[in-house]
Structure formats: C-alpha cells, structure tokens
Amino acid sequence: MTAAPAINLRDYIRDVPDFPKPGIVFKDITPLLANGDAFAAAVSGLSCHVPPDADVIVGIESRGFIFGAALAQQRNMGFVPVRKHGKLPYEVHGVEYELEYGMDRLEIHRDAVSAGHRVVIVDDLLATGGTMRATVDLVRELGAEVAACLCVIELAFLHGRERLDDVPVHSLLVYE
C-alpha cells in the first residue's frame, strides 16, 4: 500500500479580488470544501492542535460550523454553535463587539458550556481577531476555559493574533 500524496491546502484556496468591496482579496474556501481529500486534510490538520483534555468544540457562525462540526465528530466531542444575534432559540448569553464599520453581537446558549469545561474555538479565518476575541470572551463569561483557538487561514498582516495573546492560536495557513 502506498501513502496518499500530501495535500497542499493553499492549492484549494481561491483568491477573489475586490470582494466584498474594492481592494479586498477574499480567501474563498469553497474549493477546499468541495474536495474530499483537501477537506479531510484540513480537519485532520486542525485535529492535531486539539488539546487532549479539551471537552467541547465551539464553532463560530457560519464557516466555523463547517470545520468545527467535522472536527467535533472526528474527535468524538460535542459541538456548540456561537451565532449572530437572534438565531438561537433558548436562553442566550451574548457579547457585543466592534467590526471594522460598526458593532455586532454573538450569542451562545447559557447552558452550552460552564465552569470546568475546556473549550476549543474554531473558525475558518482569523483576520483582525475581533470575532475570535468576542467568542473567547463569551465562553469565559460562562465560566469555561479556552484551551485553544484554531483556524484554517490566518491573515497575519491584519495582526488578529495580537488580540488573542492570552490563548494558544493555531492556523493551518498563514498569509503574510
């Protein structure tokens, strides 16, 4: 039996210039998701950074759901969604955070995590770090500990990691 060839995940990230507005180069992950081997390689790559004592995977809406749910299934762990305002049906805890042009709000079910839980937060992209930081704060406000933050892509030139200097951060692909 021969080993499968190594997957270069960069080959499955498409640059889309001027989206969603002029001057931005959007990193499109849909080619990666569409290829079973590349998607599996990304999830396995993330899995390598899940601490052995972690209890649950928290995925950030919406693309963090894709990777987070697959990772939770692979690791036989629970999955908790963090959603935008008004999307969760039960009692929620929320946090407001700053976007580049305004404010937004993330929410989690109040009973999703609690003291003693070690949480791994997953998203597809780390850019300025605002959404990931808000999720770290949200989880901690419920008493849980953040064991790690994982993402597929990091745009290092936006310095988002600096906003997360109090948690381990692991990215599969870093664009300088």
Buried (B, 14 or more C-beta within 10 A) or exposed (E): EEEEEEBEBEEBBEEEEEEEEEEEEBBBBEEBBEBEEBBBBBBBBBBEBBEEEBBBBBBBBEBBBBBBBBBBEBBEBEBBBBBBEEEBEEEBBBBEBEEEEEEBBBBBBBEBBEEEBBBBBBBBBBBBBBBBBBBBEBBBEBEBBBBBBBBBBBBEEBEBBEBBEEBEBBBBBEBE
